[in-house]
Amino acid sequence: MKFVITIFQDEDGMFVAECPSIPGCISQGKTEREAEQNIREAIKECLAMRAENGLPLTVKTCEVEVAV
């Protein structure tokens, strides 16, 4: 499966990675690369947990346009 992830640097300098299509699926790392590696593992664990609990694996995500 392929997933979109987001990575940003927090106020403490850590890189935080999230998978928007899996509620609560978040990880972090000292570098962007480490955060990406960690979110891969988190995604696997989140998918297994959701399947075990009978929850849908993902939620719908979409793009919206906002005038700024």
mmCIF file as Biopython writes it, N, C-alpha, C and O atoms, coordinates in Angstrom:
data_model
#
loop_
_atom_site.group_PDB
_atom_site.id
_atom_site.type_symbol
_atom_site.label_atom_id
_atom_site.label_alt_id
_atom_site.label_comp_id
_atom_site.label_asym_id
_atom_site.label_entity_id
_atom_site.label_seq_id
_atom_site.pdbx_PDB_ins_code
_atom_site.Cartn_x
_atom_site.Cartn_y
_atom_site.Cartn_z
_atom_site.occupancy
_atom_site.B_iso_or_equiv
_atom_site.auth_seq_id
_atom_site.auth_asym_id
_atom_site.pdbx_PDB_model_num
ATOM 1   N N  . MET A ? 1  ? 0.841   -1.176 0.000  1.0 0.0 1  A 1 
ATOM 2   C CA . MET A ? 1  ? 0.000   0.000  0.000  1.0 0.0 1  A 1 
ATOM 3   C C  . MET A ? 1  ? 0.887   1.241  0.000  1.0 0.0 1  A 1 
ATOM 4   O O  . MET A ? 1  ? 1.996   1.221  0.535  1.0 0.0 1  A 1 
ATOM 5   N N  . LYS A ? 2  ? 0.403   2.296  -0.591 1.0 0.0 2  A 1 
ATOM 6   C CA . LYS A ? 2  ? 1.104   3.569  -0.595 1.0 0.0 2  A 1 
ATOM 7   C C  . LYS A ? 2  ? 0.315   4.566  0.242  1.0 0.0 2  A 1 
ATOM 8   O O  . LYS A ? 2  ? -0.915  4.600  0.193  1.0 0.0 2  A 1 
ATOM 9   N N  . PHE A ? 3  ? 1.042   5.384  1.016  1.0 0.0 3  A 1 
ATOM 10  C CA . PHE A ? 3  ? 0.420   6.376  1.866  1.0 0.0 3  A 1 
ATOM 11  C C  . PHE A ? 3  ? 1.123   7.713  1.720  1.0 0.0 3  A 1 
ATOM 12  O O  . PHE A ? 3  ? 2.338   7.771  1.532  1.0 0.0 3  A 1 
ATOM 13  N N  . VAL A ? 4  ? 0.351   8.785  1.808  1.0 0.0 4  A 1 
ATOM 14  C CA . VAL A ? 4  ? 0.910   10.133 1.874  1.0 0.0 4  A 1 
ATOM 15  C C  . VAL A ? 4  ? 1.278   10.377 3.329  1.0 0.0 4  A 1 
ATOM 16  O O  . VAL A ? 4  ? 0.506   10.066 4.236  1.0 0.0 4  A 1 
ATOM 17  N N  . ILE A ? 5  ? 2.468   10.939 3.544  1.0 0.0 5  A 1 
ATOM 18  C CA . ILE A ? 5  ? 2.860   11.324 4.893  1.0 0.0 5  A 1 
ATOM 19  C C  . ILE A ? 5  ? 3.240   12.797 4.898  1.0 0.0 5  A 1 
ATOM 20  O O  . ILE A ? 5  ? 3.562   13.370 3.857  1.0 0.0 5  A 1 
ATOM 21  N N  . THR A ? 6  ? 3.198   13.395 6.062  1.0 0.0 6  A 1 
ATOM 22  C CA . THR A ? 6  ? 3.696   14.758 6.233  1.0 0.0 6  A 1 
ATOM 23  C C  . THR A ? 6  ? 4.846   14.706 7.227  1.0 0.0 6  A 1 
ATOM 24  O O  . THR A ? 6  ? 4.843   13.905 8.162  1.0 0.0 6  A 1 
ATOM 25  N N  . ILE A ? 7  ? 5.827   15.572 7.010  1.0 0.0 7  A 1 
ATOM 26  C CA . ILE A ? 7  ? 6.952   15.674 7.935  1.0 0.0 7  A 1 
ATOM 27  C C  . ILE A ? 7  ? 7.199   17.156 8.196  1.0 0.0 7  A 1 
ATOM 28  O O  . ILE A ? 7  ? 7.291   17.956 7.266  1.0 0.0 7  A 1 
ATOM 29  N N  . PHE A ? 8  ? 7.305   17.510 9.479  1.0 0.0 8  A 1 
ATOM 30  C CA . PHE A ? 8  ? 7.637   18.884 9.832  1.0 0.0 8  A 1 
ATOM 31  C C  . PHE A ? 8  ? 8.562   18.869 11.038 1.0 0.0 8  A 1 
ATOM 32  O O  . PHE A ? 8  ? 8.612   17.890 11.782 1.0 0.0 8  A 1 
ATOM 33  N N  . GLN A ? 9  ? 9.284   19.949 11.221 1.0 0.0 9  A 1 
ATOM 34  C CA . GLN A ? 9  ? 10.187  20.073 12.355 1.0 0.0 9  A 1 
ATOM 35  C C  . GLN A ? 9  ? 9.477   20.828 13.472 1.0 0.0 9  A 1 
ATOM 36  O O  . GLN A ? 9  ? 8.932   21.910 13.253 1.0 0.0 9  A 1 
ATOM 37  N N  . ASP A ? 10 ? 9.488   20.246 14.676 1.0 0.0 10 A 1 
ATOM 38  C CA . ASP A ? 10 ? 8.804   20.900 15.799 1.0 0.0 10 A 1 
ATOM 39  C C  . ASP A ? 10 ? 9.729   21.899 16.492 1.0 0.0 10 A 1 
ATOM 40  O O  . ASP A ? 10 ? 10.883  22.078 16.103 1.0 0.0 10 A 1 
ATOM 41  N N  . GLU A ? 11 ? 9.197   22.538 17.521 1.0 0.0 11 A 1 
ATOM 42  C CA . GLU A ? 11 ? 9.943   23.598 18.213 1.0 0.0 11 A 1 
ATOM 43  C C  . GLU A ? 11 ? 11.191  23.086 18.938 1.0 0.0 11 A 1 
ATOM 44  O O  . GLU A ? 11 ? 12.074  23.874 19.277 1.0 0.0 11 A 1 
ATOM 45  N N  . ASP A ? 12 ? 11.269  21.768 19.179 1.0 0.0 12 A 1 
ATOM 46  C CA . ASP A ? 12 ? 12.438  21.183 19.833 1.0 0.0 12 A 1 
ATOM 47  C C  . ASP A ? 12 ? 13.465  20.661 18.831 1.0 0.0 12 A 1 
ATOM 48  O O  . ASP A ? 12 ? 14.499  20.121 19.223 1.0 0.0 12 A 1 
ATOM 49  N N  . GLY A ? 13 ? 13.176  20.823 17.524 1.0 0.0 13 A 1 
ATOM 50  C CA . GLY A ? 13 ? 14.097  20.375 16.498 1.0 0.0 13 A 1 
ATOM 51  C C  . GLY A ? 13 ? 13.866  18.957 16.003 1.0 0.0 13 A 1 
ATOM 52  O O  . GLY A ? 13 ? 14.546  18.512 15.079 1.0 0.0 13 A 1 
ATOM 53  N N  . MET A ? 14 ? 12.924  18.243 16.597 1.0 0.0 14 A 1 
ATOM 54  C CA . MET A ? 14 ? 12.606  16.882 16.151 1.0 0.0 14 A 1 
ATOM 55  C C  . MET A ? 14 ? 11.761  16.955 14.887 1.0 0.0 14 A 1 
ATOM 56  O O  . MET A ? 14 ? 11.005  17.906 14.689 1.0 0.0 14 A 1 
ATOM 57  N N  . PHE A ? 15 ? 11.893  15.945 14.036 1.0 0.0 15 A 1 
ATOM 58  C CA . PHE A ? 15 ? 11.069  15.851 12.835 1.0 0.0 15 A 1 
ATOM 59  C C  . PHE A ? 15 ? 9.894   14.934 13.143 1.0 0.0 15 A 1 
ATOM 60  O O  . PHE A ? 15 ? 10.078  13.787 13.551 1.0 0.0 15 A 1 
ATOM 61  N N  . VAL A ? 16 ? 8.701   15.445 12.947 1.0 0.0 16 A 1 
ATOM 62  C CA . VAL A ? 16 ? 7.471   14.725 13.246 1.0 0.0 16 A 1 
ATOM 63  C C  . VAL A ? 16 ? 6.850   14.267 11.935 1.0 0.0 16 A 1 
ATOM 64  O O  . VAL A ? 16 ? 6.674   15.061 11.011 1.0 0.0 16 A 1 
ATOM 65  N N  . ALA A ? 17 ? 6.520   12.987 11.861 1.0 0.0 17 A 1 
ATOM 66  C CA . ALA A ? 17 ? 5.905   12.419 10.660 1.0 0.0 17 A 1 
ATOM 67  C C  . ALA A ? 17 ? 4.509   11.917 11.010 1.0 0.0 17 A 1 
ATOM 68  O O  . ALA A ? 17 ? 4.297   11.290 12.048 1.0 0.0 17 A 1 
ATOM 69  N N  . GLU A ? 18 ? 3.563   12.207 10.120 1.0 0.0 18 A 1 
ATOM 70  C CA . GLU A ? 18 ? 2.182   11.769 10.322 1.0 0.0 18 A 1 
ATOM 71  C C  . GLU A ? 18 ? 1.651   11.157 9.036  1.0 0.0 18 A 1 
ATOM 72  O O  . GLU A ? 18 ? 2.089   11.498 7.938  1.0 0.0 18 A 1 
ATOM 73  N N  . CYS A ? 19 ? 0.706   10.253 9.192  1.0 0.0 19 A 1 
ATOM 74  C CA . CYS A ? 19 ? 0.007   9.667  8.053  1.0 0.0 19 A 1 
ATOM 75  C C  . CYS A ? 19 ? -1.457  10.091 8.173  1.0 0.0 19 A 1 
ATOM 76  O O  . CYS A ? 19 ? -2.208  9.496  8.946  1.0 0.0 19 A 1 
ATOM 77  N N  . PRO A ? 20 ? -1.874  11.116 7.417  1.0 0.0 20 A 1 
ATOM 78  C CA . PRO A ? 20 ? -3.222  11.674 7.578  1.0 0.0 20 A 1 
ATOM 79  C C  . PRO A ? 20 ? -4.362  10.679 7.344  1.0 0.0 20 A 1 
ATOM 80  O O  . PRO A ? 20 ? -5.452  10.858 7.889  1.0 0.0 20 A 1 
ATOM 81  N N  . SER A ? 21 ? -4.131  9.647  6.552  1.0 0.0 21 A 1 
ATOM 82  C CA . SER A ? 21 ? -5.231  8.723  6.264  1.0 0.0 21 A 1 
ATOM 83  C C  . SER A ? 21 ? -5.412  7.652  7.339  1.0 0.0 21 A 1 
ATOM 84  O O  . SER A ? 21 ? -6.336  6.843  7.260  1.0 0.0 21 A 1 
ATOM 85  N N  . ILE A ? 22 ? -4.521  7.646  8.355  1.0 0.0 22 A 1 
ATOM 86  C CA . ILE A ? 22 ? -4.658  6.709  9.471  1.0 0.0 22 A 1 
ATOM 87  C C  . ILE A ? 22 ? -4.699  7.530  10.763 1.0 0.0 22 A 1 
ATOM 88  O O  . ILE A ? 22 ? -3.660  8.001  11.225 1.0 0.0 22 A 1 
ATOM 89  N N  . PRO A ? 23 ? -5.881  7.707  11.345 1.0 0.0 23 A 1 
ATOM 90  C CA . PRO A ? 23 ? -6.001  8.526  12.554 1.0 0.0 23 A 1 
ATOM 91  C C  . PRO A ? 23 ? -5.045  8.090  13.663 1.0 0.0 23 A 1 
ATOM 92  O O  . PRO A ? 23 ? -4.978  6.912  14.016 1.0 0.0 23 A 1 
ATOM 93  N N  . GLY A ? 24 ? -4.306  9.061  14.205 1.0 0.0 24 A 1 
ATOM 94  C CA . GLY A ? 24 ? -3.403  8.796  15.310 1.0 0.0 24 A 1 
ATOM 95  C C  . GLY A ? 24 ? -2.065  8.200  14.931 1.0 0.0 24 A 1 
ATOM 96  O O  . GLY A ? 24 ? -1.258  7.894  15.809 1.0 0.0 24 A 1 
ATOM 97  N N  . CYS A ? 25 ? -1.810  8.026  13.643 1.0 0.0 25 A 1 
ATOM 98  C CA . CYS A ? 25 ? -0.550  7.422  13.201 1.0 0.0 25 A 1 
ATOM 99  C C  . CYS A ? 25 ? 0.504   8.514  13.062 1.0 0.0 25 A 1 
ATOM 100 O O  . CYS A ? 25 ? 0.510   9.278  12.097 1.0 0.0 25 A 1 
ATOM 101 N N  . ILE A ? 26 ? 1.394   8.567  14.049 1.0 0.0 26 A 1 
ATOM 102 C CA . ILE A ? 26 ? 2.392   9.628  14.124 1.0 0.0 26 A 1 
ATOM 103 C C  . ILE A ? 26 ? 3.689   9.042  14.676 1.0 0.0 26 A 1 
ATOM 104 O O  . ILE A ? 26 ? 3.664   8.115  15.485 1.0 0.0 26 A 1 
ATOM 105 N N  . SER A ? 27 ? 4.801   9.580  14.239 1.0 0.0 27 A 1 
ATOM 106 C CA . SER A ? 27 ? 6.102   9.165  14.743 1.0 0.0 27 A 1 
ATOM 107 C C  . SER A ? 27 ? 7.041   10.353 14.652 1.0 0.0 27 A 1 
ATOM 108 O O  . SER A ? 27 ? 6.628   11.443 14.257 1.0 0.0 27 A 1 
ATOM 109 N N  . GLN A ? 28 ? 8.294   10.152 15.014 1.0 0.0 28 A 1 
ATOM 110 C CA . GLN A ? 28 ? 9.255   11.247 14.956 1.0 0.0 28 A 1 
ATOM 111 C C  . GLN A ? 28 ? 10.658  10.693 14.793 1.0 0.0 28 A 1 
ATOM 112 O O  . GLN A ? 28 ? 10.876  9.485  14.880 1.0 0.0 28 A 1 
ATOM 113 N N  . GLY A ? 29 ? 11.601  11.582 14.556 1.0 0.0 29 A 1 
ATOM 114 C CA . GLY A ? 29 ? 13.004  11.210 14.457 1.0 0.0 29 A 1 
ATOM 115 C C  . GLY A ? 29 ? 13.876  12.438 14.561 1.0 0.0 29 A 1 
ATOM 116 O O  . GLY A ? 29 ? 13.397  13.568 14.465 1.0 0.0 29 A 1 
ATOM 117 N N  . LYS A ? 30 ? 15.164  12.208 14.757 1.0 0.0 30 A 1 
ATOM 118 C CA . LYS A ? 30 ? 16.111  13.314 14.855 1.0 0.0 30 A 1 
ATOM 119 C C  . LYS A ? 30 ? 16.394  13.937 13.494 1.0 0.0 30 A 1 
ATOM 120 O O  . LYS A ? 30 ? 16.809  15.092 13.408 1.0 0.0 30 A 1 
ATOM 121 N N  . THR A ? 31 ? 16.165  13.158 12.413 1.0 0.0 31 A 1 
ATOM 122 C CA . THR A ? 31 ? 16.345  13.650 11.043 1.0 0.0 31 A 1 
ATOM 123 C C  . THR A ? 31 ? 15.081  13.328 10.250 1.0 0.0 31 A 1 
ATOM 124 O O  . THR A ? 31 ? 14.257  12.521 10.680 1.0 0.0 31 A 1 
ATOM 125 N N  . GLU A ? 32 ? 14.935  13.967 9.087  1.0 0.0 32 A 1 
ATOM 126 C CA . GLU A ? 32 ? 13.779  13.651 8.235  1.0 0.0 32 A 1 
ATOM 127 C C  . GLU A ? 32 ? 13.803  12.183 7.837  1.0 0.0 32 A 1 
ATOM 128 O O  . GLU A ? 32 ? 12.767  11.518 7.829  1.0 0.0 32 A 1 
ATOM 129 N N  . ARG A ? 33 ? 14.983  11.683 7.508  1.0 0.0 33 A 1 
ATOM 130 C CA . ARG A ? 33 ? 15.106  10.277 7.094  1.0 0.0 33 A 1 
ATOM 131 C C  . ARG A ? 33 ? 14.677  9.332  8.217  1.0 0.0 33 A 1 
ATOM 132 O O  . ARG A ? 33 ? 13.958  8.362  7.978  1.0 0.0 33 A 1 
ATOM 133 N N  . GLU A ? 34 ? 15.121  9.618  9.437  1.0 0.0 34 A 1 
ATOM 134 C CA . GLU A ? 34 ? 14.746  8.791  10.573 1.0 0.0 34 A 1 
ATOM 135 C C  . GLU A ? 34 ? 13.238  8.853  10.820 1.0 0.0 34 A 1 
ATOM 136 O O  . GLU A ? 34 ? 12.610  7.835  11.110 1.0 0.0 34 A 1 
ATOM 137 N N  . ALA A ? 35 ? 12.666  10.044 10.705 1.0 0.0 35 A 1 
ATOM 138 C CA . ALA A ? 35 ? 11.222  10.192 10.882 1.0 0.0 35 A 1 
ATOM 139 C C  . ALA A ? 35 ? 10.469  9.387  9.828  1.0 0.0 35 A 1 
ATOM 140 O O  . ALA A ? 35 ? 9.460   8.751  10.134 1.0 0.0 35 A 1 
ATOM 141 N N  . GLU A ? 36 ? 10.959  9.412  8.584  1.0 0.0 36 A 1 
ATOM 142 C CA . GLU A ? 36 ? 10.303  8.643  7.517  1.0 0.0 36 A 1 
ATOM 143 C C  . GLU A ? 36 ? 10.401  7.143  7.781  1.0 0.0 36 A 1 
ATOM 144 O O  . GLU A ? 36 ? 9.428   6.414  7.591  1.0 0.0 36 A 1 
ATOM 145 N N  . GLN A ? 37 ? 11.560  6.683  8.214  1.0 0.0 37 A 1 
ATOM 146 C CA . GLN A ? 37 ? 11.713  5.260  8.541  1.0 0.0 37 A 1 
ATOM 147 C C  . GLN A ? 37 ? 10.789  4.871  9.694  1.0 0.0 37 A 1 
ATOM 148 O O  . GLN A ? 37 ? 10.167  3.810  9.669  1.0 0.0 37 A 1 
ATOM 149 N N  . ASN A ? 38 ? 10.706  5.734  10.700 1.0 0.0 38 A 1 
ATOM 150 C CA . ASN A ? 38 ? 9.870   5.438  11.864 1.0 0.0 38 A 1 
ATOM 151 C C  . ASN A ? 38 ? 8.388   5.434  11.523 1.0 0.0 38 A 1 
ATOM 152 O O  . ASN A ? 38 ? 7.634   4.624  12.063 1.0 0.0 38 A 1 
ATOM 153 N N  . ILE A ? 39 ? 7.955   6.332  10.628 1.0 0.0 39 A 1 
ATOM 154 C CA . ILE A ? 39 ? 6.529   6.352  10.286 1.0 0.0 39 A 1 
ATOM 155 C C  . ILE A ? 39 ? 6.152   5.112  9.475  1.0 0.0 39 A 1 
ATOM 156 O O  . ILE A ? 39 ? 5.012   4.651  9.544  1.0 0.0 39 A 1 
ATOM 157 N N  . ARG A ? 40 ? 7.090   4.576  8.715  1.0 0.0 40 A 1 
ATOM 158 C CA . ARG A ? 40 ? 6.816   3.317  7.996  1.0 0.0 40 A 1 
ATOM 159 C C  . ARG A ? 40 ? 6.444   2.211  8.991  1.0 0.0 40 A 1 
ATOM 160 O O  . ARG A ? 40 ? 5.472   1.482  8.791  1.0 0.0 40 A 1 
ATOM 161 N N  . GLU A ? 41 ? 7.230   2.100  10.060 1.0 0.0 41 A 1 
ATOM 162 C CA . GLU A ? 41 ? 6.943   1.095  11.086 1.0 0.0 41 A 1 
ATOM 163 C C  . GLU A ? 41 ? 5.635   1.412  11.807 1.0 0.0 41 A 1 
ATOM 164 O O  . GLU A ? 41 ? 4.847   0.511  12.095 1.0 0.0 41 A 1 
ATOM 165 N N  . ALA A ? 42 ? 5.410   2.674  12.093 1.0 0.0 42 A 1 
ATOM 166 C CA . ALA A ? 42 ? 4.173   3.072  12.772 1.0 0.0 42 A 1 
ATOM 167 C C  . ALA A ? 42 ? 2.955   2.737  11.916 1.0 0.0 42 A 1 
ATOM 168 O O  . ALA A ? 42 ? 1.932   2.289  12.434 1.0 0.0 42 A 1 
ATOM 169 N N  . ILE A ? 43 ? 3.066   2.955  10.604 1.0 0.0 43 A 1 
ATOM 170 C CA . ILE A ? 43 ? 1.954   2.632  9.698  1.0 0.0 43 A 1 
ATOM 171 C C  . ILE A ? 43 ? 1.638   1.148  9.773  1.0 0.0 43 A 1 
ATOM 172 O O  . ILE A ? 43 ? 0.471   0.770  9.874  1.0 0.0 43 A 1 
ATOM 173 N N  . LYS A ? 44 ? 2.655   0.305  9.726  1.0 0.0 44 A 1 
ATOM 174 C CA . LYS A ? 44 ? 2.441   -1.144 9.811  1.0 0.0 44 A 1 
ATOM 175 C C  . LYS A ? 44 ? 1.729   -1.504 11.114 1.0 0.0 44 A 1 
ATOM 176 O O  . LYS A ? 44 ? 0.776   -2.283 11.113 1.0 0.0 44 A 1 
ATOM 177 N N  . GLU A ? 45 ? 2.196   -0.933 12.219 1.0 0.0 45 A 1 
ATOM 178 C CA . GLU A ? 45 ? 1.593   -1.224 13.519 1.0 0.0 45 A 1 
ATOM 179 C C  . GLU A ? 45 ? 0.167   -0.693 13.619 1.0 0.0 45 A 1 
ATOM 180 O O  . GLU A ? 45 ? -0.712  -1.370 14.152 1.0 0.0 45 A 1 
ATOM 181 N N  . CYS A ? 46 ? -0.066  0.510  13.109 1.0 0.0 46 A 1 
ATOM 182 C CA . CYS A ? 46 ? -1.419  1.083  13.142 1.0 0.0 46 A 1 
ATOM 183 C C  . CYS A ? 46 ? -2.389  0.261  12.308 1.0 0.0 46 A 1 
ATOM 184 O O  . CYS A ? 46 ? -3.522  0.024  12.727 1.0 0.0 46 A 1 
ATOM 185 N N  . LEU A ? 47 ? -1.955  -0.176 11.134 1.0 0.0 47 A 1 
ATOM 186 C CA . LEU A ? 47 ? -2.823  -0.989 10.284 1.0 0.0 47 A 1 
ATOM 187 C C  . LEU A ? 47 ? -3.170  -2.305 10.967 1.0 0.0 47 A 1 
ATOM 188 O O  . LEU A ? 47 ? -4.318  -2.749 10.923 1.0 0.0 47 A 1 
ATOM 189 N N  . ALA A ? 48 ? -2.180  -2.928 11.598 1.0 0.0 48 A 1 
ATOM 190 C CA . ALA A ? 48 ? -2.430  -4.191 12.300 1.0 0.0 48 A 1 
ATOM 191 C C  . ALA A ? 48 ? -3.414  -3.984 13.451 1.0 0.0 48 A 1 
ATOM 192 O O  . ALA A ? 48 ? -4.325  -4.789 13.643 1.0 0.0 48 A 1 
ATOM 193 N N  . MET A ? 49 ? -3.233  -2.913 14.210 1.0 0.0 49 A 1 
ATOM 194 C CA . MET A ? 49 ? -4.103  -2.614 15.349 1.0 0.0 49 A 1 
ATOM 195 C C  . MET A ? 49 ? -5.535  -2.335 14.874 1.0 0.0 49 A 1 
ATOM 196 O O  . MET A ? 49 ? -6.495  -2.818 15.476 1.0 0.0 49 A 1 
ATOM 197 N N  . ARG A ? 50 ? -5.676  -1.556 13.797 1.0 0.0 50 A 1 
ATOM 198 C CA . ARG A ? 50 ? -7.007  -1.235 13.288 1.0 0.0 50 A 1 
ATOM 199 C C  . ARG A ? 50 ? -7.703  -2.498 12.788 1.0 0.0 50 A 1 
ATOM 200 O O  . ARG A ? 50 ? -8.895  -2.685 13.029 1.0 0.0 50 A 1 
ATOM 201 N N  . ALA A ? 51 ? -6.968  -3.365 12.093 1.0 0.0 51 A 1 
ATOM 202 C CA . ALA A ? 51 ? -7.544  -4.621 11.599 1.0 0.0 51 A 1 
ATOM 203 C C  . ALA A ? 51 ? -7.979  -5.505 12.767 1.0 0.0 51 A 1 
ATOM 204 O O  . ALA A ? 51 ? -9.056  -6.099 12.743 1.0 0.0 51 A 1 
ATOM 205 N N  . GLU A ? 52 ? -7.132  -5.580 13.779 1.0 0.0 52 A 1 
ATOM 206 C CA . GLU A ? 52 ? -7.435  -6.391 14.960 1.0 0.0 52 A 1 
ATOM 207 C C  . GLU A ? 52 ? -8.696  -5.916 15.673 1.0 0.0 52 A 1 
ATOM 208 O O  . GLU A ? 52 ? -9.441  -6.721 16.232 1.0 0.0 52 A 1 
ATOM 209 N N  . ASN A ? 53 ? -8.929  -4.612 15.652 1.0 0.0 53 A 1 
ATOM 210 C CA . ASN A ? 53 ? -10.102 -4.039 16.325 1.0 0.0 53 A 1 
ATOM 211 C C  . ASN A ? 53 ? -11.307 -3.874 15.409 1.0 0.0 53 A 1 
ATOM 212 O O  . ASN A ? 53 ? -12.317 -3.293 15.805 1.0 0.0 53 A 1 
ATOM 213 N N  . GLY A ? 54 ? -11.203 -4.382 14.188 1.0 0.0 54 A 1 
ATOM 214 C CA . GLY A ? 54 ? -12.333 -4.332 13.263 1.0 0.0 54 A 1 
ATOM 215 C C  . GLY A ? 54 ? -12.621 -2.946 12.723 1.0 0.0 54 A 1 
ATOM 216 O O  . GLY A ? 54 ? -13.733 -2.682 12.265 1.0 0.0 54 A 1 
ATOM 217 N N  . LEU A ? 55 ? -11.644 -2.056 12.767 1.0 0.0 55 A 1 
ATOM 218 C CA . LEU A ? 55 ? -11.817 -0.701 12.252 1.0 0.0 55 A 1 
ATOM 219 C C  . LEU A ? 55 ? -11.397 -0.642 10.781 1.0 0.0 55 A 1 
ATOM 220 O O  . LEU A ? 55 ? -10.580 -1.451 10.342 1.0 0.0 55 A 1 
ATOM 221 N N  . PRO A ? 56 ? -11.941 0.296  10.025 1.0 0.0 56 A 1 
ATOM 222 C CA . PRO A ? 56 ? -11.456 0.461  8.660  1.0 0.0 56 A 1 
ATOM 223 C C  . PRO A ? 56 ? -9.970  0.822  8.705  1.0 0.0 56 A 1 
ATOM 224 O O  . PRO A ? 56 ? -9.535  1.541  9.604  1.0 0.0 56 A 1 
ATOM 225 N N  . LEU A ? 57 ? -9.201  0.333  7.750  1.0 0.0 57 A 1 
ATOM 226 C CA . LEU A ? 57 ? -7.761  0.576  7.775  1.0 0.0 57 A 1 
ATOM 227 C C  . LEU A ? 57 ? -7.409  2.051  7.617  1.0 0.0 57 A 1 
ATOM 228 O O  . LEU A ? 57 ? -6.464  2.538  8.238  1.0 0.0 57 A 1 
ATOM 229 N N  . THR A ? 58 ? -8.164  2.756  6.792  1.0 0.0 58 A 1 
ATOM 230 C CA . THR A ? 58 ? -7.870  4.166  6.551  1.0 0.0 58 A 1 
ATOM 231 C C  . THR A ? 58 ? -9.157  4.980  6.570  1.0 0.0 58 A 1 
ATOM 232 O O  . THR A ? 58 ? -10.257 4.428  6.573  1.0 0.0 58 A 1 
ATOM 233 N N  . VAL A ? 59 ? -9.003  6.288  6.584  1.0 0.0 59 A 1 
ATOM 234 C CA . VAL A ? 59 ? -10.136 7.201  6.439  1.0 0.0 59 A 1 
ATOM 235 C C  . VAL A ? 59 ? -9.935  7.976  5.149  1.0 0.0 59 A 1 
ATOM 236 O O  . VAL A ? 59 ? -8.825  8.040  4.621  1.0 0.0 59 A 1 
ATOM 237 N N  . LYS A ? 60 ? -10.984 8.548  4.658  1.0 0.0 60 A 1 
ATOM 238 C CA . LYS A ? 60 ? -10.928 9.305  3.415  1.0 0.0 60 A 1 
ATOM 239 C C  . LYS A ? 60 ? -10.133 10.592 3.613  1.0 0.0 60 A 1 
ATOM 240 O O  . LYS A ? 60 ? -10.324 11.314 4.592  1.0 0.0 60 A 1 
ATOM 241 N N  . THR A ? 61 ? -9.259  10.858 2.685  1.0 0.0 61 A 1 
ATOM 242 C CA . THR A ? 61 ? -8.557  12.149 2.657  1.0 0.0 61 A 1 
ATOM 243 C C  . THR A ? 61 ? -8.773  12.742 1.273  1.0 0.0 61 A 1 
ATOM 244 O O  . THR A ? 61 ? -8.938  12.010 0.297  1.0 0.0 61 A 1 
ATOM 245 N N  . CYS A ? 62 ? -8.770  14.059 1.190  1.0 0.0 62 A 1 
ATOM 246 C CA . CYS A ? 62 ? -8.937  14.717 -0.100 1.0 0.0 62 A 1 
ATOM 247 C C  . CYS A ? 62 ? -8.269  16.081 -0.055 1.0 0.0 62 A 1 
ATOM 248 O O  . CYS A ? 62 ? -7.898  16.569 1.012  1.0 0.0 62 A 1 
ATOM 249 N N  . GLU A ? 63 ? -8.122  16.685 -1.215 1.0 0.0 63 A 1 
ATOM 250 C CA . GLU A ? 63 ? -7.574  18.032 -1.322 1.0 0.0 63 A 1 
ATOM 251 C C  . GLU A ? 63 ? -8.719  19.013 -1.458 1.0 0.0 63 A 1 
ATOM 252 O O  . GLU A ? 63 ? -9.723  18.732 -2.113 1.0 0.0 63 A 1 
ATOM 253 N N  . VAL A ? 64 ? -8.559  20.156 -0.838 1.0 0.0 64 A 1 
ATOM 254 C CA . VAL A ? 64 ? -9.511  21.253 -1.021 1.0 0.0 64 A 1 
ATOM 255 C C  . VAL A ? 64 ? -8.732  22.487 -1.409 1.0 0.0 64 A 1 
ATOM 256 O O  . VAL A ? 64 ? -7.563  22.632 -1.050 1.0 0.0 64 A 1 
ATOM 257 N N  . GLU A ? 65 ? -9.365  23.360 -2.128 1.0 0.0 65 A 1 
ATOM 258 C CA . GLU A ? 65 ? -8.737  24.607 -2.529 1.0 0.0 65 A 1 
ATOM 259 C C  . GLU A ? 65 ? -9.258  25.735 -1.658 1.0 0.0 65 A 1 
ATOM 260 O O  . GLU A ? 65 ? -10.465 25.876 -1.460 1.0 0.0 65 A 1 
ATOM 261 N N  . VAL A ? 66 ? -8.340  26.532 -1.142 1.0 0.0 66 A 1 
ATOM 262 C CA . VAL A ? 66 ? -8.704  27.651 -0.274 1.0 0.0 66 A 1 
ATOM 263 C C  . VAL A ? 66 ? -8.037  28.907 -0.811 1.0 0.0 66 A 1 
ATOM 264 O O  . VAL A ? 66 ? -6.824  28.935 -1.019 1.0 0.0 66 A 1 
ATOM 265 N N  . ALA A ? 67 ? -8.826  29.933 -1.031 1.0 0.0 67 A 1 
ATOM 266 C CA . ALA A ? 67 ? -8.272  31.204 -1.502 1.0 0.0 67 A 1 
ATOM 267 C C  . ALA A ? 67 ? -7.594  31.913 -0.333 1.0 0.0 67 A 1 
ATOM 268 O O  . ALA A ? 67 ? -8.141  31.993 0.767  1.0 0.0 67 A 1 
ATOM 269 N N  . VAL A ? 68 ? -6.413  32.415 -0.591 1.0 0.0 68 A 1 
ATOM 270 C CA . VAL A ? 68 ? -5.658  33.128 0.456  1.0 0.0 68 A 1 
ATOM 271 C C  . VAL A ? 68 ? -5.278  34.487 -0.057 1.0 0.0 68 A 1 
ATOM 272 O O  . VAL A ? 68 ? -4.637  35.260 0.656  1.0 0.0 68 A 1 
#
